[in-house]
Amino acid sequence: MRRILFIIPSLILFWTANVVYAQDEDIPKFDVSFQVSFLNLNASLGEYPVGIGGRFGYRLSSLLYLDSEVLHFPENPSGNFGETLVLGGIRSGIEFYSVGIFGKVRAGAIHFGGRQFYSRLGDLTHPAIDLGAIFEYFHNRHFFMRMDLGDCIIPFGESQYYTQFLA
């Protein structure tokens, strides 16, 4: 019982310290960015599309952020690609001086919208889970560069995947 009485106030003080730090004027509460992304679907669908999109991040505390993004991989003339990926979740990590290192866990969905997917997949929308690391370099308060390294897991479940096009 004594441990609980010690742990609860300690957690409250730790949380309060993070919230006060996050309220600092020098640290932006949110960030918005444009991005270019690659999605390796080579093993499952034989594709490696390049997409564009946007990202939004919101600082909850000095160690914890909400992180979301929307990506679209444009359809090519042959009807391949056309995926749209939406993810949202958390990232947590540390920042020193002008460098940040974070871990990320985000969930969402991917929709396969290209013409060829209607004959290749039984279901066109699937859940997606993104796990990985983020490295950020802050040039100044309003400009930063970010590199995400991770694995976007797309469980196809019992969806049918047709290796040959249906006539």
Backbone as CSV, one residue per row, in Angstrom:
resi,resn,N_x,N_y,N_z,CA_x,CA_y,CA_z,C_x,C_y,C_z
1,MET,0.829,-1.190,0.000,0.000,0.000,0.000,0.874,1.255,0.000
2,ARG,1.993,1.224,0.720,2.883,2.379,0.774,3.491,2.661,-0.593
3,ARG,3.780,1.582,-1.350,4.339,1.777,-2.687,3.357,2.501,-3.593
4,ILE,2.087,2.125,-3.531,1.073,2.768,-4.351,0.974,4.245,-3.993
5,LEU,1.011,4.571,-2.694,0.940,5.967,-2.275,2.158,6.765,-2.749
6,PHE,3.278,6.121,-2.978,4.470,6.787,-3.494,4.449,6.866,-5.019
7,ILE,3.991,5.801,-5.685,4.026,5.733,-7.147,3.040,6.716,-7.779
8,ILE,1.827,6.804,-7.264,0.817,7.671,-7.874,1.251,9.138,-7.876
9,PRO,1.694,9.726,-6.750,2.158,11.121,-6.821,3.386,11.291,-7.722
10,SER,4.253,10.294,-7.771,5.423,10.387,-8.646,5.007,10.436,-10.110
11,LEU,4.043,9.602,-10.494,3.554,9.616,-11.871,2.879,10.944,-12.206
12,ILE,2.119,11.481,-11.257,1.465,12.771,-11.487,2.504,13.875,-11.668
13,LEU,3.559,13.872,-10.848,4.616,14.875,-11.001,5.337,14.705,-12.339
14,PHE,5.617,13.482,-12.734,6.280,13.232,-14.017,5.410,13.733,-15.156
15,TRP,4.118,13.410,-15.150,3.211,13.848,-16.201,3.115,15.376,-16.223
16,THR,3.001,16.014,-15.063,2.913,17.467,-14.987,4.174,18.110,-15.542
17,ALA,5.329,17.554,-15.241,6.577,18.104,-15.755,6.608,18.039,-17.281
18,ASN,6.139,16.960,-17.846,6.111,16.840,-19.308,5.128,17.828,-19.924
19,VAL,3.971,17.994,-19.324,2.983,18.915,-19.867,3.489,20.347,-19.807
20,VAL,4.124,20.738,-18.714,4.665,22.084,-18.599,5.752,22.294,-19.634
21,TYR,6.618,21.309,-19.852,7.678,21.424,-20.842,7.089,21.572,-22.242
22,ALA,6.012,20.846,-22.523,5.407,20.899,-23.844,4.727,22.240,-24.100
23,GLN,4.418,23.003,-23.069,3.782,24.297,-23.221,4.784,25.398,-23.551
24,ASP,6.065,25.081,-23.561,7.116,26.058,-23.811,6.893,26.752,-25.152
25,GLU,7.130,28.062,-25.202,6.925,28.858,-26.398,7.857,28.461,-27.537
26,ASP,9.062,27.972,-27.245,10.044,27.659,-28.276,9.764,26.340,-28.985
27,ILE,8.914,25.518,-28.424,8.663,24.203,-29.005,7.293,24.211,-29.674
28,PRO,7.238,24.023,-31.006,5.937,24.005,-31.688,5.063,22.856,-31.197
29,LYS,3.762,23.096,-31.078,2.812,22.070,-30.640,2.463,21.106,-31.763
30,PHE,2.533,21.564,-33.017,2.167,20.696,-34.127,3.083,20.961,-35.318
31,ASP,3.112,19.995,-36.232,3.848,20.175,-37.473,3.060,19.560,-38.616
32,VAL,3.182,20.162,-39.777,2.521,19.721,-40.994,3.595,19.621,-42.060
33,SER,3.575,18.553,-42.850,4.624,18.414,-43.860,4.117,17.671,-45.085
34,PHE,4.850,17.839,-46.174,4.649,17.141,-47.437,5.671,16.017,-47.486
35,GLN,5.334,14.886,-48.115,6.293,13.792,-48.151,6.194,12.976,-49.426
36,VAL,7.296,12.307,-49.718,7.390,11.333,-50.805,7.685,9.996,-50.145
37,SER,6.999,8.937,-50.570,7.127,7.659,-49.896,7.209,6.512,-50.908
38,PHE,7.837,5.428,-50.489,7.948,4.208,-51.278,7.232,3.099,-50.526
39,LEU,6.516,2.242,-51.236,5.798,1.128,-50.629,6.203,-0.141,-51.358
40,ASN,6.825,-1.065,-50.642,7.314,-2.292,-51.252,6.239,-3.376,-51.160
41,LEU,5.528,-3.568,-52.259,4.524,-4.634,-52.365,5.010,-5.720,-53.321
42,ASN,6.314,-5.774,-53.520,6.905,-6.678,-54.501,6.636,-8.148,-54.187
43,ALA,6.739,-8.543,-52.929,6.549,-9.953,-52.564,5.093,-10.387,-52.707
44,SER,4.144,-9.497,-52.389,2.740,-9.898,-52.408,2.029,-9.576,-53.718
45,LEU,2.288,-8.401,-54.296,1.560,-7.990,-55.496,2.452,-7.676,-56.683
46,GLY,3.768,-7.762,-56.497,4.689,-7.492,-57.593,4.811,-6.025,-57.949
47,GLU,4.626,-5.130,-56.974,4.689,-3.699,-57.231,5.603,-2.995,-56.231
48,TYR,6.149,-1.858,-56.661,6.986,-1.018,-55.801,6.644,0.441,-56.111
49,PRO,5.440,0.907,-55.707,5.006,2.249,-56.099,5.680,3.368,-55.298
50,VAL,5.697,4.546,-55.916,6.168,5.774,-55.283,4.949,6.661,-55.105
51,GLY,4.784,7.210,-53.895,3.610,8.022,-53.621,3.940,9.364,-53.025
52,ILE,2.930,10.223,-52.976,3.053,11.539,-52.360,1.936,11.688,-51.347
53,GLY,2.156,12.570,-50.381,1.130,12.751,-49.374,1.481,13.823,-48.383
54,GLY,0.730,13.835,-47.306,0.919,14.810,-46.249,0.909,14.142,-44.896
55,ARG,1.487,14.848,-43.928,1.609,14.315,-42.579,1.279,15.406,-41.586
56,PHE,0.659,15.021,-40.466,0.346,15.945,-39.387,0.795,15.327,-38.075
57,GLY,1.520,16.074,-37.258,1.954,15.619,-35.945,1.549,16.616,-34.876
58,TYR,1.171,16.116,-33.708,0.768,16.973,-32.591,1.496,16.524,-31.332
59,ARG,2.181,17.453,-30.673,2.964,17.167,-29.466,2.039,17.093,-28.247
60,LEU,1.992,15.908,-27.612,1.235,15.740,-26.368,2.090,16.058,-25.152
61,SER,3.368,15.655,-25.219,4.321,15.934,-24.144,5.710,15.967,-24.768
62,SER,6.723,16.128,-23.954,8.080,16.208,-24.500,8.541,14.883,-25.099
63,LEU,7.878,13.786,-24.775,8.273,12.479,-25.290,7.243,11.815,-26.191
64,LEU,6.030,12.338,-26.269,4.934,11.643,-26.935,4.220,12.558,-27.933
65,TYR,4.004,12.044,-29.147,3.337,12.777,-30.213,2.225,11.933,-30.807
66,LEU,1.169,12.585,-31.294,0.214,11.950,-32.181,0.762,12.154,-33.587
67,ASP,0.663,11.147,-34.433,1.277,11.206,-35.752,0.321,10.587,-36.759
68,SER,0.014,11.309,-37.845,-0.887,10.768,-38.861,-0.388,11.158,-40.248
69,GLU,-0.771,10.361,-41.235,-0.390,10.672,-42.607,-1.379,10.062,-43.587
70,VAL,-1.452,10.694,-44.752,-2.255,10.207,-45.863,-1.339,10.187,-47.078
71,LEU,-1.266,9.043,-47.756,-0.413,8.876,-48.936,-1.245,8.354,-50.098
72,HIS,-0.915,8.818,-51.287,-1.560,8.289,-52.489,-0.471,7.908,-53.486
73,PHE,-0.593,6.709,-54.018,0.343,6.193,-55.008,-0.402,6.205,-56.342
74,PRO,-0.124,7.179,-57.220,-0.916,7.353,-58.443,-0.911,6.121,-59.352
75,GLU,-2.040,5.933,-60.010,-2.202,4.826,-60.952,-1.411,5.127,-62.224
76,ASN,-0.737,4.121,-62.738,0.002,4.325,-63.992,-0.905,3.983,-65.179
77,PRO,-0.480,4.262,-66.418,-1.355,4.018,-67.577,-1.815,2.570,-67.745
78,SER,-1.062,1.611,-67.234,-1.474,0.208,-67.384,-2.470,-0.233,-66.317
79,GLY,-2.838,0.673,-65.383,-3.832,0.335,-64.366,-3.255,-0.203,-63.085
80,ASN,-1.929,-0.243,-62.971,-1.312,-0.681,-61.725,-1.207,0.487,-60.753
81,PHE,-0.895,0.173,-59.534,-0.772,1.136,-58.430,-2.156,1.702,-58.113
82,GLY,-2.248,2.945,-57.701,-3.531,3.536,-57.339,-3.894,3.322,-55.877
83,GLU,-2.919,2.951,-55.036,-3.207,2.713,-53.624,-3.329,4.035,-52.862
84,THR,-4.175,4.045,-51.849,-4.277,5.160,-50.912,-4.105,4.581,-49.516
85,LEU,-3.156,5.142,-48.746,-2.811,4.645,-47.415,-3.072,5.742,-46.394
86,VAL,-3.824,5.418,-45.337,-4.131,6.356,-44.258,-3.675,5.705,-42.955
87,LEU,-2.831,6.416,-42.185,-2.296,5.888,-40.922,-2.402,6.932,-39.820
88,GLY,-2.591,6.480,-38.597,-2.602,7.356,-37.436,-2.169,6.584,-36.211
89,GLY,-1.425,7.244,-35.327,-0.966,6.569,-34.110,-0.059,7.463,-33.297
90,ILE,0.917,6.846,-32.645,1.812,7.604,-31.773,3.266,7.402,-32.181
91,ARG,4.072,8.369,-31.815,5.523,8.235,-31.891,6.074,8.762,-30.585
92,SER,7.132,8.140,-30.139,7.728,8.520,-28.875,9.241,8.457,-29.019
93,GLY,9.929,9.376,-28.385,11.379,9.375,-28.484,11.990,10.585,-27.819
94,ILE,13.220,10.857,-28.204,13.962,11.952,-27.587,14.514,12.882,-28.670
95,GLU,14.720,14.125,-28.272,15.329,15.124,-29.134,16.539,15.703,-28.418
96,PHE,17.662,15.797,-29.132,18.793,16.521,-28.592,19.267,17.517,-29.622
97,TYR,19.338,18.737,-29.177,19.756,19.848,-30.034,18.929,19.853,-31.313
98,SER,19.502,19.478,-32.424,18.766,19.561,-33.681,18.421,18.187,-34.266
99,VAL,18.508,17.132,-33.465,18.243,15.774,-33.936,17.209,15.101,-33.038
100,GLY,16.292,14.362,-33.656,15.308,13.597,-32.905,15.300,12.150,-33.362
101,ILE,15.150,11.225,-32.410,15.070,9.788,-32.698,13.805,9.274,-32.018
102,PHE,12.935,8.631,-32.810,11.637,8.206,-32.310,11.322,6.788,-32.752
103,GLY,10.438,6.138,-32.012,9.811,4.899,-32.435,8.366,5.223,-32.780
104,LYS,7.769,4.463,-33.700,6.394,4.755,-34.104,5.555,3.486,-34.149
105,VAL,4.285,3.653,-33.829,3.274,2.604,-33.954,2.027,3.296,-34.478
106,ARG,1.618,2.926,-35.689,0.449,3.556,-36.297,-0.409,2.489,-36.964
107,ALA,-1.709,2.709,-36.936,-2.655,1.783,-37.567,-3.514,2.557,-38.550
108,GLY,-4.077,1.856,-39.506,-4.930,2.513,-40.492,-5.441,1.527,-41.505
109,ALA,-5.555,1.991,-42.748,-6.080,1.148,-43.817,-5.441,1.541,-45.142
110,ILE,-5.418,0.580,-46.060,-4.961,0.819,-47.423,-6.075,0.390,-48.369
111,HIS,-6.302,1.227,-49.385,-7.308,0.916,-50.403,-6.591,0.791,-51.742
112,PHE,-6.809,-0.321,-52.412,-6.215,-0.572,-53.722,-7.209,-0.098,-54.778
113,GLY,-6.880,1.009,-55.455,-7.842,1.634,-56.355,-7.529,1.531,-57.830
114,GLY,-6.419,0.932,-58.203,-6.085,0.811,-59.620,-7.024,-0.140,-60.348
115,ARG,-7.169,0.057,-61.647,-8.082,-0.786,-62.443,-7.723,-2.259,-62.354
116,GLN,-6.447,-2.581,-62.321,-6.023,-3.982,-62.320,-6.360,-4.710,-61.014
117,PHE,-6.561,-3.986,-59.914,-6.822,-4.647,-58.635,-8.202,-5.299,-58.599
118,TYR,-9.133,-4.826,-59.404,-10.466,-5.434,-59.414,-10.411,-6.890,-59.870
119,SER,-9.432,-7.212,-60.714,-9.306,-8.595,-61.173,-8.232,-9.366,-60.396
120,ARG,-7.463,-8.676,-59.526,-6.369,-9.334,-58.813,-6.669,-9.597,-57.340
121,LEU,-7.548,-8.802,-56.733,-7.833,-8.934,-55.300,-9.322,-9.146,-55.074
122,GLY,-9.638,-9.987,-54.100,-11.031,-10.181,-53.725,-11.580,-8.987,-52.967
123,ASP,-10.805,-8.429,-52.029,-11.188,-7.248,-51.254,-10.195,-6.141,-51.565
124,LEU,-10.697,-4.925,-51.762,-9.832,-3.812,-52.155,-9.330,-2.979,-50.978
125,THR,-9.946,-3.085,-49.793,-9.523,-2.312,-48.624,-9.079,-3.274,-47.529
126,HIS,-7.900,-3.013,-46.970,-7.318,-3.880,-45.947,-6.753,-3.046,-44.806
127,PRO,-6.705,-3.604,-43.589,-6.052,-2.884,-42.483,-4.545,-2.802,-42.726
128,ALA,-3.919,-1.814,-42.113,-2.468,-1.647,-42.226,-1.914,-1.229,-40.867
129,ILE,-0.748,-1.747,-40.534,-0.054,-1.411,-39.291,1.361,-1.004,-39.657
130,ASP,1.799,0.150,-39.171,3.122,0.680,-39.492,3.959,0.732,-38.218
131,LEU,5.073,0.003,-38.202,5.990,-0.030,-37.064,7.370,0.379,-37.545
132,GLY,8.101,1.143,-36.734,9.448,1.499,-37.166,10.078,2.609,-36.372
133,ALA,11.075,3.231,-36.992,11.858,4.300,-36.367,11.795,5.549,-37.234
134,ILE,11.958,6.690,-36.599,11.940,7.986,-37.274,13.180,8.759,-36.851
135,PHE,13.852,9.337,-37.826,14.989,10.221,-37.561,14.635,11.590,-38.116
136,GLU,14.777,12.630,-37.282,14.457,13.986,-37.712,15.662,14.893,-37.506
137,TYR,15.838,15.811,-38.446,16.862,16.847,-38.327,16.148,18.188,-38.413
138,PHE,16.289,19.000,-37.376,15.627,20.296,-37.294,16.600,21.381,-37.745
139,HIS,16.356,21.932,-38.925,17.214,23.000,-39.430,16.976,24.287,-38.643
140,ASN,15.709,24.603,-38.422,15.316,25.716,-37.556,13.919,25.400,-37.031
141,ARG,13.291,26.365,-36.404,11.995,26.122,-35.771,10.910,25.757,-36.783
142,HIS,11.044,26.205,-38.041,9.994,26.007,-39.030,10.358,25.055,-40.160
143,PHE,11.546,24.478,-40.133,11.946,23.586,-41.212,12.676,22.383,-40.636
144,PHE,12.245,21.180,-41.033,12.915,19.965,-40.592,12.859,18.930,-41.698
145,MET,13.743,17.957,-41.626,13.744,16.823,-42.546,13.513,15.570,-41.717
146,ARG,12.745,14.640,-42.274,12.376,13.433,-41.538,12.586,12.212,-42.426
147,MET,13.138,11.155,-41.828,13.279,9.882,-42.529,12.631,8.796,-41.675
148,ASP,11.659,8.104,-42.269,10.983,6.997,-41.598,11.561,5.692,-42.123
149,LEU,11.929,4.817,-41.230,12.362,3.476,-41.589,11.437,2.529,-40.842
150,GLY,10.737,1.696,-41.583,9.803,0.830,-40.890,9.204,-0.218,-41.784
151,ASP,8.230,-0.889,-41.235,7.550,-1.972,-41.920,6.052,-1.698,-41.862
152,CYS,5.445,-1.536,-43.021,3.996,-1.372,-43.098,3.417,-2.763,-43.353
153,ILE,2.758,-3.296,-42.355,2.222,-4.654,-42.422,0.776,-4.576,-42.906
154,ILE,0.487,-5.288,-43.988,-0.861,-5.305,-44.557,-1.369,-6.743,-44.529
155,PRO,-2.162,-7.095,-43.529,-2.698,-8.460,-43.494,-3.835,-8.597,-44.517
156,PHE,-3.637,-9.471,-45.499,-4.646,-9.675,-46.520,-5.756,-10.604,-46.047
157,GLY,-5.573,-11.244,-44.888,-6.616,-12.108,-44.334,-6.983,-13.213,-45.291
158,GLU,-8.268,-13.430,-45.504,-8.730,-14.478,-46.397,-9.077,-13.938,-47.778
159,SER,-8.602,-12.736,-48.077,-8.862,-12.149,-49.390,-8.190,-12.995,-50.466
160,GLN,-8.860,-13.165,-51.559,-8.301,-13.916,-52.670,-7.316,-13.043,-53.425
161,TYR,-6.158,-13.580,-53.725,-5.173,-12.902,-54.559,-4.978,-13.743,-55.795
162,TYR,-5.304,-13.200,-56.942,-5.221,-13.935,-58.197,-3.914,-13.598,-58.877
163,THR,-3.081,-14.595,-59.119,-1.782,-14.351,-59.736,-1.917,-14.152,-61.244
164,GLN,-2.999,-14.599,-61.824,-3.221,-14.403,-63.254,-4.496,-13.584,-63.413
165,PHE,-4.534,-12.792,-64.447,-5.720,-11.970,-64.681,-6.859,-12.851,-65.175
166,LEU,-8.044,-12.551,-64.703,-9.220,-13.321,-65.119,-9.736,-12.812,-66.447
167,ALA,-10.183,-13.698,-67.293,-10.707,-13.304,-68.603,-12.171,-12.956,-68.519
